[in-house]
């Protein structure tokens, strides 16, 4: 039996992901669900339901049971851990508000894992006004730049997206928006 190097496995996995085809879902609607938060939520389109996770961003947790994650996010955002859940709820409400009108989703059906047992897929989401939800969350201090990445099929590519998101995160920090505000310190 031939040994396979880690590099070969990585390249094979990357090639499989790179060859996946993007699917554009239009007129998508938000579905209320207890597992929704700022960066993961349930949606419906054409009579089917999906559970999505945004590329590139991580919002504060809304579930108290994720103690280690809450401590990590508190440290990253520079806030007291007791405010993580509260700010997670603010991020969840922000996402829900931005998605009140039908919106657009781009996905490759890449597994975003999770612990609910419900299939969850990475996606880019643009609200009815054409704004990227991940960029809006970061720009309002409600998410950090973090996590899985991909080249958006309509642009920007992943490097440009990182640049945009990092700039928006720095602006949110400088303006003390959302998780960077004085009220959560």
Secondary structure as UniProt FT lines:
FT   HELIX           6..18
FT   STRAND          23..31
FT   TURN            34..35
FT   STRAND          40..45
FT   TURN            46..47
FT   STRAND          48..54
FT   STRAND          57..58
FT   TURN            64..65
FT   HELIX           67..77
FT   HELIX           81..83
FT   HELIX           84..98
FT   STRAND          103..111
FT   STRAND          121..126
FT   TURN            128..129
FT   HELIX           133..139
FT   TURN            140..141
FT   STRAND          144..145
FT   TURN            153..154
FT   HELIX           158..174
FT   TURN            175..176
FT   HELIX           178..180
FT   HELIX           182..184
//
